Amino acid sequence: MLVGPKYKICKRLGASVFEKCQTQKFQLAEARAPRRARRGGSDYGLQLLEKQKARFTYGISESQFSRYVHEAMEKKGADTKRTLLWRLEARLDNVVYRAGFVKTRRAARQIVSHGHVMVNGRRVTIPSYCVAEGDSISIRPESRTSPLFAARSEQAQEHKAPGWMSVSGEDFVATISGSPDVGETEAPFDVAKTIQFYSR
């Protein structure tokens, strides 16, 4: 997905959209900048902003994100908000990022695409691959000695993973032990407003 100037997008949507903006330097620059009227005062505008936050956070194209939302809405007997959030969080690139194996979701997409990640012992090169409860996600043994991961083992051990996965940072292995809940996850966007945008 093509992305414009990240700082400009963060100023519009919030610092949580990109890891690059979650720095003291960016926060100080924002604090010193003159306050502007924020767009999206109407219900539609607020819903649009939340949808954009979700797309940029997970690095998903409009068509792919729209498909996720409509699949969640059409799933009978399921909680739409929870279903959508799980579909986003269960992407393989997001799981690699949440496990602390890399610093950003963009880096996670790259290492998945380049064949460094395995699911249940099988190499998977599709960043949007949907993991399931009980799956084991790991970095290939041949890749662990590369410069990409040389300094990450210790950092991965200190990384706080979400409650729905257990991680062995030393071995670069993450196991999906549950599913994220709208109330407990660190979702950087309003899931309900996002669904409302597509319900029009």
Secondary structure, 3 states (H helix, E strand, C coil): CCCCCHHHHHHHHCHHHCHHHCCHHHHHHHHHCCCCCCCCCCHHHHHHHHHHHHHHHHCCCHHHHHHHHHHHHHCCCCCHHHHHHHHHHCEHHHHHHHCCCCCCHHHHHHHHHCCCEEECCEECCCCCCECCCCCEEEECCCCCCCHHHHCHHHHHHHCCCCCCEEEECCCCEEEECCCCCCCCCCCCCCHHHHHHHHCC
